[in-house]
Amino acid sequence: MRLAFFTLLILISTISIAQQNPFPLKSIQEIQWVHPDSLRKADSLQAAGVAFNEAAFPHWLEDSRYWHVPPLSSAQYGDTFTVVGIVMNKPQMYALGNRYVVFIQDTAGGPWSGIIVLANDTTSSNTQATGIQVLDTGMVVKLVGRVEEFPASSSTGYTELFTVIPDPQTGQIIPIEVIDWKPQRPDPVEVRVSDFVSGNASTGGHKINFSTGEQWEDVYVVIKNVSVVNRSGTVGGRWTWWIGDDSGNVMQVYDGSRYFRGGSGGFDPNWTPPPIGTKLEYIRGVIVGVASGYAITPLYPGDVKILSYAPEINHAFTTPQKREPAKPTSTDPVKVRAIVKKTDPDPSVNVDTVKILYSVNYGPFNELLMSKISGDTLWEGTIPAQPNGSLVRYFFKAVDSKGQSSQLPGDTSNAYFYFVKDGELRIKDLQYTILNNGNTGFWDLRVTVRGIVTADTSDFPNESSLLLNPGSKDQLRVYIQDDTSAWSGIRLYGTKSYVAKRGDSVEVIG
């Protein structure tokens, strides 16, 4: 009788546990692991300029085996498991839309040991019921998550666990359980840029190294002795920047952490990445997927340590005009200006020399010394007048009194440019670009053009609600055109353009 009673207790206890959490325990390594043959196949399918889409590159080659793509359906779904891991970040410090996001890592560490965990919002009662909002670095947690891939159809996405999971028996959201709290994050694993990319991912034509990189997805790693080779800002204050090794392999640094993001989404809206040319003793972070392949995402301020400081060069400002005249003719020498600041904290260090290097019609680059013209940061140099129709490309180099140097832009294939033109400025002159990043040669410059209005605000009735928020960056649309050839149309931005009506002949200054 006692034996039967004991057996009954075990049975009742087992049923109770199953009802509380019916999803099987699975290690992060098991969820993340991808067969080496699949990764080698992913490597072999790549070619310079290949489109990473489902037609040319089956994205499931590097997806988790627990993320299923039925062959006869576009529906995609993943299995649900219980996992245990150590939390690498507070959810509030990582920016991925309106979501709570944490990275967790298997306590054993090593390859395949990291995964991203998220809830799709920050305010709903279901999300709050998980307890994800109170997690902190070092907590060891047990949670239930559904395996997903984001983006779902991308070969450069990453595996994630969606953690707002209802119990199938009770319908209640299964909460995250904290089972321990370590004093710090696990130490990072040392890796190399070449584990993730061969070539320069900032310019394209590179190769993503799936067979050596995929195992470190979402894992906390450290990359040592690299330099900042490129960076570019956006209107919203965010930055994209890139690090490279001595062999020319370059990978992106992603601004997921609010400590490393500028604009309204960052803790410091004025944050900027280190200048091009800065040498890093190390950068630590988790590996994520971006459009160019793999990127490293530093999480906390101590994750980036600078070894040597390069001067900071800025050629993105409107006052004073950074290039004058904006549209040079064949008789115009062109004044080019840059703001250059030292970044070395040593008070004895100063910016020593700044140069313009310019090329005419893809010829060799010629050096010109620039002079300080205002205070100790604004520098100016003059490029000689060139014949009508000439293409002039230019970039900057700066050296401080310690010999630390920087260059802008870091990639000279995206050097600033202008065409010499005798005659009226046309819309094509503004739109046409030689740059692979798509930027115009008139960025931040004030110009005057004429055209015919081809579409006004009445042509977009579904956007009328934007009038209620005139301060928004989203504005109603007005388009003008001055020819029927390519590059001859442009959108007008700002509320002053709303008076223009289709068919009007207008002159625009902006």
HUWOKA-V600846 format. One record per backbone hydrogen bond with DSSP energy under -1.0 kcal/mol. NH is the residue of the N-H (numbers start at 1). CO is the residue of the C=O. Records with the same first field share a line. If there is no record, write none. Layout:
BEGIN
NH = CO, CO
END
This chain:
BEGIN
5 = 1
6 = 2
7 = 3
8 = 4
9 = 5
10 = 6
11 = 7
12 = 8
13 = 9
14 = 10
15 = 11
16 = 12
17 = 13
18 = 14
19 = 15
20 = 16
21 = 17
26 = 82
31 = 27
32 = 28
33 = 29
39 = 35
40 = 36
41 = 37
42 = 38
43 = 39
44 = 40
45 = 41
46 = 43
50 = 47
53 = 51
57 = 53
61 = 58
62 = 59
67 = 64
68 = 77
73 = 70
77 = 68
79 = 66
81 = 145
82 = 24
83 = 143
85 = 141
86 = 105
87 = 139
88 = 103
93 = 90
94 = 91
95 = 256
99 = 97
100 = 119
102 = 117
104 = 115
105 = 86
106 = 113
109 = 106
112 = 215
113 = 110
115 = 104
117 = 102
118 = 161
119 = 100
128 = 124
129 = 125
130 = 127
134 = 131
135 = 132
138 = 87
139 = 136
140 = 180
141 = 85
142 = 177
143 = 83
145 = 81
146 = 162
147 = 79
148 = 160
150 = 158
154 = 151
158 = 150
160 = 148
161 = 116
162 = 146
163 = 118
165 = 163
167 = 172
171 = 167
174 = 165
176 = 130
177 = 142
179 = 140
180 = 140
182 = 138
189 = 220
191 = 222
195 = 192
196 = 193
197 = 193
198 = 207
201 = 250
203 = 200
204 = 200
207 = 198
209 = 196
210 = 208
213 = 209
214 = 210
216 = 213
217 = 214
218 = 287
219 = 216
221 = 285
222 = 189
223 = 283
225 = 281
226 = 280
227 = 244
228 = 278
229 = 242
230 = 242
232 = 240
234 = 238
237 = 234
240 = 232
242 = 230
243 = 251
244 = 227
245 = 249
248 = 245
250 = 199
251 = 243
253 = 241
254 = 296
258 = 93
260 = 257
263 = 269
266 = 263
267 = 258
271 = 268
277 = 228
278 = 275
279 = 308
280 = 226
281 = 305
282 = 305
283 = 223
284 = 303
285 = 221
286 = 297
287 = 219
288 = 295
290 = 293
293 = 290
295 = 288
296 = 252
297 = 286
303 = 300
304 = 301
305 = 282
307 = 279
308 = 279
312 = 341
314 = 339
324 = 335
332 = 329
334 = 383
335 = 324
336 = 381
337 = 322
338 = 379
339 = 314
340 = 377
341 = 312
349 = 346
352 = 399
353 = 399
355 = 397
356 = 368
357 = 395
358 = 366
359 = 393
361 = 391
363 = 360
366 = 358
368 = 356
370 = 354
371 = 380
373 = 378
374 = 378
377 = 374
378 = 374
379 = 338
380 = 371
381 = 336
383 = 334
389 = 420
390 = 387
392 = 418
393 = 359
394 = 416
395 = 357
396 = 408
397 = 355
398 = 406
399 = 353
400 = 404
401 = 350
403 = 400
406 = 398
408 = 396
414 = 411
415 = 412
416 = 394
418 = 392
420 = 390
421 = 328
431 = 427
432 = 428
438 = 435
445 = 442
449 = 508
451 = 506
452 = 481
453 = 504
454 = 479
455 = 479
459 = 456
460 = 457
463 = 460
464 = 461
466 = 463
467 = 464
468 = 465
469 = 466
472 = 469
479 = 455
480 = 490
481 = 452
482 = 488
488 = 485
490 = 480
492 = 478
497 = 494
498 = 495
500 = 497
503 = 453
504 = 501
506 = 451
508 = 449
510 = 447
END
